[in-house]
Amino acid sequence: MKLIAWSLAASLAVSSAAQAEPANIAAAVANDDRIDENEARDAERMPVEVLSWAGLEKGDRVLDLFGGNLYWGEIIAPAVGEEGHLTIWQPTQFFQPGAREAAGAFFGSQPNVSIVSTPFEGITLGEDAYDFILVNLNVHDFWWSSERFGIPEMDPDRIAVELADALAPGGRLLVIDHRGNAGEDVRAQVEATHRIDPDVVAALFGRAGLRLMETSDLLANPEDDRSVSVFDEKVRGNTDRFMHLYVKPE
């Protein structure tokens, strides 16, 4: 009897996997209605290749962390289709009037999108709410503090657990960030360069209960000078970036 039950469960799992349909990312990227500034970033960000590698699917419930500039939102919302949903989270410290206006126009044209804005240090995301979470070039900010922007020193582990809890079992977390040198003090490195050692990130999400499923060098640049800030004009837009894909165990 147990064998029959297991076989039925396995059969249903295979059937469910077979029904999963890749998101139409290429069509979303080619949409002429995208913001010009965002389209200009495509060559460096390679959105079709990145989201295809990460396995974005139609119907996914997606969270785009720090997504207020709408770069990924313009692509993901149409790509996941009407049965999917995109939630953009933007810290109030970074959600300026211009961004709010642009976001308002975008939401008016995309019925499957919502936005959440809370103070960076007060992030709350719910439980089992998302199938796919994207954090693009911002995980290092978990270690960042700024008097100018009103961001206090935070606990990276608390934020990582919040993200892990927000993922549904089997859900995926895609992390892209600027590669930093190993062995440096993390907060000092982030303050000086806005980079981070990939092993520090892997350890962070491992402690939160996520499994590192795959890594990719698609956005790597071995010629990058990792000792300088990512905002330095000689490297800006062409930094050495790593990609991690985590999964929440079922």
C-alpha positions as CSV (number, residue, x, y, z in Angstrom):
1,M,0.0,0.0,0.0
2,K,2.8,2.4,0.8
3,L,4.5,1.6,-2.5
4,I,1.3,2.4,-4.4
5,A,0.9,5.7,-2.6
6,W,4.5,6.6,-3.3
7,S,4.1,5.7,-7.0
8,L,1.0,7.9,-7.3
9,A,2.8,10.8,-5.6
10,A,5.8,10.4,-7.9
11,S,3.5,10.2,-10.9
12,L,1.7,13.4,-9.9
13,A,5.0,15.2,-9.4
14,V,6.3,14.2,-12.8
15,S,3.0,15.3,-14.4
16,S,3.2,18.6,-12.6
17,A,6.8,19.1,-13.8
18,A,5.8,18.2,-17.3
19,Q,3.1,20.9,-17.3
20,A,5.5,23.7,-16.3
21,E,6.0,26.1,-19.2
22,P,9.0,28.3,-19.6
23,A,8.2,32.0,-19.4
24,N,8.3,33.9,-22.7
25,I,11.3,36.0,-21.7
26,A,12.5,36.9,-25.2
27,A,9.2,38.4,-26.2
28,A,9.1,40.4,-23.0
29,V,12.6,41.8,-23.6
30,A,11.7,42.7,-27.2
31,N,8.6,44.7,-26.1
32,D,8.9,48.2,-27.6
33,D,7.1,49.8,-24.6
34,R,10.0,49.2,-22.2
35,I,11.8,52.2,-20.6
36,D,14.7,53.3,-22.9
37,E,17.1,53.5,-20.0
38,N,16.3,49.9,-19.0
39,E,16.6,48.6,-22.6
40,A,20.1,50.2,-22.7
41,R,21.1,47.9,-19.9
42,D,20.3,44.6,-21.7
43,A,23.7,44.1,-23.2
44,E,25.4,44.1,-19.8
45,R,22.6,42.3,-17.9
46,M,21.7,39.6,-20.5
47,P,18.1,39.1,-19.2
48,V,17.0,36.4,-21.6
49,E,20.0,34.2,-20.8
50,V,19.9,35.0,-17.0
51,L,16.2,34.3,-16.5
52,S,16.2,31.2,-18.8
53,W,19.1,29.8,-16.8
54,A,17.3,30.4,-13.6
55,G,14.2,28.6,-14.8
56,L,11.5,31.4,-14.7
57,E,8.2,29.8,-15.6
58,K,4.8,31.0,-16.7
59,G,2.5,31.2,-13.7
60,D,5.3,31.9,-11.2
61,R,4.7,34.2,-8.3
62,V,7.7,36.4,-8.4
63,L,9.3,38.8,-5.9
64,D,11.8,41.4,-7.3
65,L,13.7,42.8,-4.4
66,F,14.9,46.4,-4.9
67,G,12.9,46.4,-8.2
68,G,11.8,50.1,-8.1
69,N,13.7,50.9,-11.3
70,L,11.4,48.4,-13.1
71,Y,14.2,46.9,-15.1
72,W,13.3,43.3,-14.3
73,G,9.7,44.1,-13.7
74,E,9.1,45.2,-17.3
75,I,10.4,41.8,-18.4
76,I,9.1,39.4,-15.7
77,A,5.5,40.7,-15.5
78,P,4.5,39.8,-19.1
79,A,6.8,36.8,-19.1
80,V,5.0,35.0,-16.3
81,G,1.6,35.7,-17.9
82,E,-1.8,36.4,-16.5
83,E,-1.7,33.4,-14.2
84,G,1.6,34.6,-12.6
85,H,2.1,37.6,-10.4
86,L,5.0,40.0,-9.8
87,T,5.6,41.8,-6.5
88,I,8.2,44.5,-6.4
89,W,9.7,45.4,-3.0
90,Q,11.5,48.7,-2.7
91,P,12.8,50.1,0.6
92,T,11.3,53.4,1.4
93,Q,14.8,54.9,1.6
94,F,15.2,54.3,-2.1
95,F,11.7,55.0,-3.3
96,Q,11.9,58.6,-4.4
97,P,9.1,60.7,-6.0
98,G,10.3,60.1,-9.6
99,A,10.5,56.3,-9.1
100,R,7.0,56.4,-7.6
101,E,5.6,58.1,-10.6
102,A,7.2,55.7,-13.1
103,A,6.1,52.8,-11.0
104,G,2.5,54.1,-11.0
105,A,2.4,54.2,-14.8
106,F,3.8,50.7,-15.1
107,F,1.3,49.2,-12.6
108,G,-1.5,50.8,-14.6
109,S,-0.5,48.8,-17.6
110,Q,0.3,45.5,-15.9
111,P,-2.6,44.1,-13.9
112,N,-0.5,41.2,-12.5
113,V,1.9,43.5,-10.6
114,S,1.9,44.9,-7.0
115,I,4.4,46.9,-5.0
116,V,5.4,46.7,-1.3
117,S,7.5,49.5,0.2
118,T,8.8,49.3,3.8
119,P,11.9,50.6,5.6
120,F,15.0,48.5,4.6
121,E,15.4,47.5,8.2
122,G,11.8,46.5,8.6
123,I,11.4,44.1,5.7
124,T,8.7,41.5,6.1
125,L,7.6,39.3,3.2
126,G,5.2,36.6,4.5
127,E,5.6,32.9,4.3
128,D,5.5,30.5,1.3
129,A,4.3,33.4,-0.9
130,Y,6.7,33.2,-3.9
131,D,7.9,30.6,-6.4
132,F,10.8,32.8,-7.6
133,I,12.7,35.6,-5.9
134,L,15.3,37.8,-7.6
135,V,17.9,39.9,-5.8
136,N,20.0,41.7,-8.4
137,L,23.2,43.5,-7.3
138,N,21.8,44.2,-3.8
139,V,22.6,41.3,-1.5
140,H,25.8,43.1,-0.4
141,D,23.5,45.9,0.9
142,F,22.4,43.6,3.7
143,W,25.8,44.5,5.3
144,W,25.6,48.2,4.3
145,S,24.6,51.1,6.5
146,S,24.3,54.8,5.6
147,E,23.6,57.8,7.7
148,R,22.9,59.8,4.5
149,F,20.2,57.4,3.3
150,G,18.9,56.6,6.8
151,I,19.9,53.0,6.7
152,P,21.0,51.6,10.1
153,E,23.4,48.6,10.5
154,M,21.3,45.5,9.9
155,D,21.5,41.8,10.6
156,P,22.0,40.0,7.2
157,D,21.0,36.7,8.7
158,R,17.6,38.0,9.6
159,I,17.0,39.3,6.1
160,A,18.1,36.0,4.6
161,V,15.7,34.1,6.8
162,E,12.9,36.4,5.8
163,L,13.6,35.6,2.1
164,A,13.9,31.9,2.8
165,D,10.5,31.9,4.7
166,A,8.9,33.8,1.8
167,L,9.8,31.1,-0.7
168,A,7.4,28.3,-1.2
169,P,8.9,24.8,-0.9
170,G,10.7,24.1,-4.1
171,G,10.9,27.8,-4.8
172,R,14.1,29.4,-6.3
173,L,16.2,32.4,-5.3
174,L,18.3,34.0,-7.9
175,V,21.2,36.2,-6.6
176,I,23.4,38.3,-8.8
177,D,26.0,40.5,-7.3
178,H,29.4,42.2,-7.8
179,R,32.2,39.8,-7.0
180,G,34.5,40.9,-4.2
181,N,37.9,39.5,-3.1
182,A,37.9,36.8,-0.5
183,G,39.1,37.2,3.0
184,E,38.2,40.8,3.6
185,D,36.0,42.2,6.4
186,V,32.6,42.1,4.8
187,R,31.2,45.4,6.1
188,A,34.4,47.3,5.2
189,Q,34.4,45.7,1.8
190,V,30.8,46.7,1.1
191,E,31.3,50.2,2.3
192,A,34.4,50.7,0.1
193,T,33.5,48.9,-3.1
194,H,29.8,47.6,-2.9
195,R,31.2,44.1,-3.7
196,I,31.0,40.8,-1.8
197,D,32.7,37.4,-1.7
198,P,30.4,34.8,-3.3
199,D,31.3,32.3,-0.5
200,V,30.0,34.8,2.1
201,V,26.7,34.9,0.2
202,A,26.5,31.1,-0.1
203,A,27.1,30.7,3.6
204,L,24.5,33.3,4.5
205,F,21.7,31.5,2.6
206,G,22.9,28.1,3.7
207,R,22.4,29.2,7.3
208,A,18.9,30.3,6.3
209,G,18.1,26.8,5.1
210,L,18.4,27.2,1.3
211,R,20.4,24.9,-0.9
212,L,22.8,26.3,-3.5
213,M,21.7,24.5,-6.6
214,E,23.8,26.1,-9.4
215,T,26.3,28.8,-10.1
216,S,27.1,30.6,-13.3
217,D,29.9,32.7,-14.8
218,L,27.6,34.1,-17.5
219,L,28.2,37.6,-16.2
220,A,31.8,37.1,-15.1
221,N,34.6,39.5,-16.1
222,P,38.1,38.4,-15.1
223,E,39.5,41.7,-16.3
224,D,37.5,43.6,-13.6
225,D,39.6,45.4,-10.9
226,R,37.9,44.1,-7.8
227,S,39.7,46.5,-5.5
228,V,37.7,49.5,-6.8
229,S,34.1,50.6,-6.2
230,V,31.5,49.4,-8.7
231,F,30.7,53.0,-9.2
232,D,34.1,53.8,-10.5
233,E,33.7,54.9,-14.2
234,K,36.4,52.5,-15.4
235,V,34.4,49.4,-14.3
236,R,30.8,50.7,-13.9
237,G,28.4,48.5,-15.9
238,N,31.1,45.9,-16.6
239,T,31.9,44.5,-13.2
240,D,32.7,40.8,-12.5
241,R,29.4,39.5,-11.4
242,F,28.5,36.0,-10.0
243,M,25.1,34.3,-10.2
244,H,23.8,31.8,-7.6
245,L,20.6,29.9,-7.8
246,Y,19.2,28.6,-4.5
247,V,16.3,26.3,-3.9
248,K,14.1,25.8,-0.8
249,P,13.9,22.1,0.1
250,E,10.4,20.6,-0.2
